[in-house]
Amino acid sequence: MTTAISFTLNGKPTRLLVDPSRPLLWVLRDDAGMTGTKYGCGEVAGKKVMTIEGLATGARLHPIQQAFVDHGAFQCGYCTPGMILGAYAFLRKNPKATRAEIISHMDSHLCRCGAHVRIVSAMESAVAAMRGGTR
């Protein structure tokens, strides 16, 4: 049995037919092709969903994505989508975040490769870039 769900995916209205018992992760990865999506929650109907693929504008990376590249703020890449989206959500609410605030917020995000110092540096650069400056 399938159910039609409608939601906003990366800023675009989306309608999919899905098995209601199927996890959101598999719907996003397999049905919508958002392979950067990692395990999270399963509630989506009527929501706005942003994936790592939705941050870029065409071929131009979002300033946070670019800062992660510039600072080598990833190693194996497993945590990178969650780190970047966590940074995005945090910096939208705190566009003038200080280093201490960034460290406090990102403390709950785990990186098994230990790239935390580079991640914090990338976020500091992203704060400056998003405000029109450089770091």
N, C-alpha and C positions, 0 to 999 in steps of 0.2 A: 504494500500500500504506500502510495506517495502523497505528499501534501505540498501544496504550493506555498512558498514563503517569499515575502518581499522585504527587502532591506536595502540600505544604501551601502555599497561596497566601494571604498576608495573614491567617494564623492559621486558615484554613479548609481542611479536606481537599478536594482537587480531583482530578478524574479527567477527562482529555481524550483524545480520539482524534486523533493527529497523524501527519503524515508525518515519519518519523525524520530525514529530511534537511533539514527546515524549521528555520530558526534560531529559537531561543528568543524572540528579540525579536518575531517575527511571531506566534508562538503566544500570547505574553502580550498583545500589542496587539490582534490581530485576533480570536483565539478566546476570550480571557478578558476583553477589553475594558479592559485596563489601559494606557490611552494615554499615561500619564506615563512609561512604561517607555522607556528609551533603549538604545542599543547597549551590550552587555556580553558576558557569557560565554554559552555554549550548553548547559551542563550543568544539568539540573533534576530528572531522575527521582529520586524518593526524598528530595528536598531540601526545605527550608523556604525559600520565596521571599517577600520583602517588597517591595512596590512603594510608590511615593509615595501611592497611593490607600489603602493599608493602614494608614498611620500614624494617620489621623484616627479618632476614635470617633464614628460617626454624623456629625452636623454639627459636632462639636467638634474643632478642629484639635489636633494634637499640639503640646506646648509649643515644639518646634523649628520646626514649620511656622508657628505663631503669631508666634514671634520673627522669622522671616524676613519675614512680612507687616509687623509692627510697625516693623522697621528698614529696610524697602524693600530687602532684601538680594537683590534680583534686578532685572533690567532686561528683557532680551529673554525670559527664562524658559527658554532652551535648556538651561542647565547646572543649573537649580534642582532638579530631581528628584535628580540625582546628588550635588549639594552637600548637600541635606537628608538623603538616605540615608547619605551619608558621615559627616555630622555625627552622625546617629542611632547608627550603628555605633560611632563613636569615643567618643561620650559615654556609651554603655552600658558601655564598658570603662573609661572615665575620667570618672566623674560629677563629679569635683572638678577638672576640667581648668583649667589656668591659661591666660591669654592667650597666653603663649609656646608652650605645648603645642598650643593650638588652631591658632595660626599655622603651627607646624611640621607638624602633621597635614594641614591644608588646603592646604599648599603644592603638593601634587601634583594638586589639583583646579583645573582651568582655567576661568576665566570670561572670555569674550571681551569683555564689556562693562566689566570692571574694577570689579566690585562687591565686591572682596575685603574692603575695610575695613568695609563694612556687614555682610558675611557673618560676619566675626569678631565684630563687636558683637552680632549676632543670636545667635551661639553662646554668647557670654558671658551674655546674658540668658536663654537657654535653660538654661544650667547653673544659674543662680539659680532659675528657675521650676521646674525639675525637682527642686530641693532644697526647694521650698516657700517660697522668698523671691522678691524682685524685685530688679532691677538698675536 
